[in-house]
Every structure is written in structure tokens, then in C-alpha cells.
Amino acid sequence: MIEAQMAKTAKMIMENVLGIKPGENLCILTDTERPESITRVLAIAAQMAGAETVIVTMTPREMGGVEPPSIVASAMIAADAIVNQTSHSLTHTNTQRKALKRGARVCNLREVNEDMMIRGGITADYVKVKELTEKLANLLTVSKKVHITTPQGTNLTMSIEGRKGNILAGFATSPGDFSGLPDGEACVAPLEDMAEGIVVNPYSIEKINIIKEPFRLEVKNGKVVKIEGGKEAKQLESIIEKAGETGRNIAEFAIGTNPECRITGISREDKKSWGSAHIALGDSKTLGGIVESYMHLDIIMLKPTVVIDDLLVIDNGKIVY
């Protein structure tokens, strides 16, 4: 029964998100921790769309941004379209960047489970999600500064002058496009060395999960300079130390634009929720920055207030722009 319900979403991915054409080479990439039921319905939907489909299964990567094995990279670079049904995102890897440059189209299903295939953000009206996301991405493109605050004490300023806003809204139908499900995000890579402020008690951090103990992150000159707090703070410090200096880079600012996304503790859906905001540490190259890192880690904030230049865009978690 669950596979029959998921089949509708799988068909939508092939027809609407990727726009698969008969005879195209499709790579479905998964790993040993992802549900095989999802892989099956994706493969069946791909077959029905007429794609030449290859399923590649690898061991899970450590976190988002870690490169896949070379044999997996070869399959991705050779594909016309890719579905990343993986535990961690490959968006911020050189492999996906090469595939996109070659003209591949990518749908990211990172961390998606069976429930997410039939409920929540994946059921949104993506035409409307795209309309709002485009407006916000265009605003990011023409603006100079972002200021984000939260009731918990976050107070962070980022320069975005000259950087292009990115639209992630459930469509990847043209060569070089990437998107994913559930989707709905306008994002930008802040200028390097210019972010300043603090992040206090965010909702969650990718790979670490929901923040339950006191947490404070200090940013100077575009980099994380101090992390204080409990267990989760120590976990983040350990991850950054392993990544090196590039892991301290403020790599992304993003606004969630999907009104159907639920807050579930799974960052894939949480960060797309309407009125949320997140920043990321590490790699910024895919989004238009210049920092290349083996990690890209999202830090999600609920009920933020966001001012872009002098315009109030989000007021305590409500998009008012």
C-alpha cells in the first residue's frame, strides 16, 4: 500500500521535477541506509517515463559535501539526470558540480523517508512555491545586506552584495538545474570574510540534530571563531576541526518558502518550512561563493526576523515581503 502511495510522487519527480524524456540516461543514487522501497518506486517511474536507468548503491558518506567514490562519480557525470536518494547531500561536491556543468539535471532526495514521500512538504503546490521563491531570490540578488535575529538571541549580519540569489523550488528541467523534494528555498552565498555576529540556540544543526543544550556560536570576519555550550556545541567543534579552516566559513543564507513543510526534526524538511531561515558552514562554491570544503552543514532557525537592506522580509517566522 505504501509503495502505491509513493508511486504518485515518484511519477511527479520524473515528469515534473526532472522532465525525463524517453531514452535519457538516469542515475538513481542511493546508499545502504536509505529505504529500498523508495528506490523501487523511483526505478519503476523512471522505466515508465522511458529512461535508461541505472541504480547505484554506495555506503553512506559522513556528511553533506563529502565526495562519493570514484565509480559513483563516473556514473553521475555520465548521466543526463540524477536522483540523489542518499543519506547526505551531494549538492556541495565537485562531482555534482561537474555533472551540472556537463548539463545534468539533479533532484536531491537526501534523507527522505517513506512518510515524506506522501505527506508534508512534498505535497505542496510547487508552482506557487516557485513564485514566492523567485521573488525572494531576486530580492537577494539586488540587495547588499542581510540581518537575522531570533527570540533566542541570534544576531547575525551578512554582506551579499553582488551575489546571485538561487531558486530551489522543485524544478530541475533545464540542463545544469538542481533541486529536490521537499523543496522551497531562496538562498545566497554571503561574501567571504564579512559576516559578523552570533548564533544562539538554533533549532537544529544538520548531522547533529535538534539543539537541546545551551549553544552559542560567534562569527567574525566571515568565520566561526568560537563555539560555546553543551553537547551539541562540542559536536560541532569536533566536526569543524576535522574539516579545517574552510569549515569555519559562513557559506549560505537561506529562507524556507514551502508552507506544507512540517517541523519534524529531519533537516531536509525543516529547513524548507515557510518562514524559517538557515545559514550553512563550509562549502559555498555551488551557490556562487568561492570557498571549497568537504563539508556543508546547515544551521536552522525557526521564527527568525530577517531584514534585507532596510526591508522587513520575515517577522518572527512570518514572511511579510
N, C-alpha and C positions, 0 to 999 in steps of 0.2 A: 504493500500500500504506500509506504513512504517513498519508494522509488518512482511510483506512478505520479505522486505529487511533485517530486523533484524534476520529473521529466519536462514539465512546463517551463521551469526556469532554465534547464539545460537547452531547450529549444530556443528560448529567448536569447541566451548567450550566443548561440551560433548565428541566429538570424538578425538580431537587433544590435547586440554589443559588438560582435566581430564582423557581421555581414559576410559570412562564409559563402564562397562561390564554389560550384562543382569543380572538382579536380585540384583544388588548393591543398597544399601540404600543411597539415595541422599537427602541432606537437602538444599533447596533453602531458604536462609535467606534474608529477606527484611525488610524495615520499612515504615512507613506511609508517608514519604516524597519522596519515590522513584516511578518511573513510573510503573504502573501496567501492561502496555503493554510489558515491558521488562520481567517482572515476567511470563507473559503468554507464551511468545515465549520460554523462558528457560524451562518452565514446559512441553511444547509440545515436544521440542527437547529431553528432558530427557525421556519422555514417548517413543518416537521413538527409543531411544537408549536402552530401556528395563529396565530402572532404576525404583526401588520402590521409588517414590518421595514424599517428604513432604515439603510443603511451610509453613514457619514460619514467621509471621509478628510481629514486635515489634515497640515500639516507638523509635525514633532516639536517639542514645547516644549523649552525649555532645561534644565529640571529639574522635579522634583516640586513642585507648588504654583503653577506658572505658569498663569495663566488661559488657556483656549482662546479662539480667535477668536469674535467675537460671533455669527456664523452657526452655529457649532458649539454655543455656549451655548444658543441658541434651540432647537436640536434636542434637547439634553439636558433642558432644562426642560419641554419638551412631552411627553417620553416617560414611559410607565408603568414601564419597566425599561430599564437601560443596561448594556451590556458595554463596559468601557474596555479595549480591546485596544491599548494605547498604549505608547510607549517610557518615559514617565514618568507617575507617578501624578497623578490629578486629585482625589484624596481631599481634599486640603487647599486647595481653591479655593472661592471664593464661588459659582461656577457649580454645582458639585456640591452644596454646602450648600443652594442654592436648590432644586435638583431634589429633594433628600431632603426638604426642608421641604414641598414640594408633594405628596410621597408616593411618589416614585420609589424603585425598588429597584435597587441597583448591585452589579455583580460586576466587580471590578478584576482584569484580566489583564495588568497592567503588566509589560513586559519578558519575558513568557512566549514561549518558542520551541517548535519542534515537539517536541523531546525532552522538554521539561517538560510537554507536553500528554499524554504517555503513560507517563511514568516519574516516580519520586520522590514528592515531597510531594502531588502531585495525586491519587495512588492511595490515600491514607490512608483509614481508617475515620473519616469526619467526625462520626459520632455520638459516638465515643469522644473525638475531638479536642475536640468541643464540651463534653463533660462536664468534662474537665480545665480547659479554658479558662474555663468558667463558675465553677468553684471558685476559680481564681486571680483572676479579675476581681472576684468577691465579696469575696475577701480584700483586694484593693486598695481596694475601696470602703469597708471598715470600718477600714482602717489609717491610720496617721499618717505613717510614715516609711519610706523605702527606702534601704538602704545596699548598694552594689555594689562589689565588689573583684575583681581579676583577678590571675593569676600575673605578668602583665607590669607591674603597679604601679598600675592604676586604683584609685582610692579616692574614691567619689562618694556624697554623701548628698543626698536629695531629700525635701521635705515633700509629702505627698499628702493631708493631712487635708481631708475634706470633698469630695474629688473622686471621681467615679464611675468604676469600672473598666469598660473596654469589652471586649466579646466579639467577636473576629474569628475565626470558626471555620467558614467555608464555607457559611453560610446567610444569605440575604437575601430572605426570603419575605414579610415584612410591610412595609407602607408605611413609608418612611424608613430601612429597613435598608441597610447596605452591608457587603460582604465581598469576598472574592476567592479566587483559586486560584494556586498552592498557598497554603493558609491555615492558621492556627493561632497565635493571638497574644492574650494578655491585656495590655491597655495602659491607661495613665492619663496625664493631663496634670498634671505636678507644679505645685505652687503657684509663681507667678511670684516672682522676687527672693529665693528661699530655697534654691536648690541650691548646694552647696559641695563643692569637691574638685578632683580631677584625673582625666583620662582619658589613659592611657599605652598606646601601641602597640596600638590596637584591631585587629581582624581586617580590617575594611574600612569604607569610607565611601561611601555612595551617590553616584553620579556620578564619584567619584574612583577607586573600586575598591579592590583589596587594598593594604593599607599595607605597603610594603616597606622604607621608611627610618625612622629614629627619629622618633617623634611624641609630643608632649606638649601637652595642652590643659588650661588652668587655668580653673576656674569659681568665680566669687564673686558672691554676691547674685543667683543665678539666671541669670547671663550669662557667656558666654565672654569672658575678659579678656586671655588670652594664648595664642598658639599657637606652639610651637617645634618644630623638627625639620627634616626634609629636604624633598624634592619635594612629597610629599603634603600636608605642613603648609602649604607655600606656596600650593598649590592651594586648600585650604580657606580660608585667609586671604583670598584673592582673591574667592572666592565670597561670603564673609560681607561683605566690604567693599562689594560690589555690592548686596547685599540691604539693607545699612544696619543700624541698631541692632536691629531685630526679628530679624535673622538670628542674633544672639547669644543669643537666648532658648533655655533648656532646655525643649523643648516636649513631650517624651514620654519615658516609661519603659515598656518592654515586655518580656515573657517569651515566647519561642517555645515552642509546645506540640505541634508536629507531628513524630512520631517517624519519618516516612517522608521528611522533607525532607533533601536532600543538601547538603553544603557544596561549592559549585561555582564560587564567585566571582561569581554573579549574586545581587544582594542580595534580589531578590524571594523566592527560595527560602531563601537563607542565614538571613535574619532570622526565618523561621518555624520553624527547626530546633529540635527538642526540647532544652531546657536552655540555649539561647542567650539573650542579652539584648541589647537595644539602647536607645539614647537617640536623640533627634532634636533638631535645631536648627531654629528658625524658628516656623512657624505651629502653634498649639495649639488653635485655635478648634473644629475639627471634633471633637476628642477631649474637649472640655469646658473648655478653657482660655480665656483672654481675649486672647491675642496673635494678631493677624492679620499674616501675612507672605506675600510672594510665593514663599517657599521653605519646603520641609520636607525636611530631609536626615537620613537615618538613619546612625548610627554603631554598627556591630555588634561585639559582643564574644563570643568563644567561651570556654567553660569558666569562666564567671563564678561567683562566690559571691554570693548575694543573701540579705540578711536584711531582712524586712519587720516593722517594730516589733522584737520580740525573737524572731521565729520564723525559723529557717533554712528557706528555701524552695528554693534551688538551692545545691548543694555542688559546686564545681569542675565545673560543667556538667551535673550530675545533679539533676533535680527530685526532691526528697525530701519535699515537702509532701504 
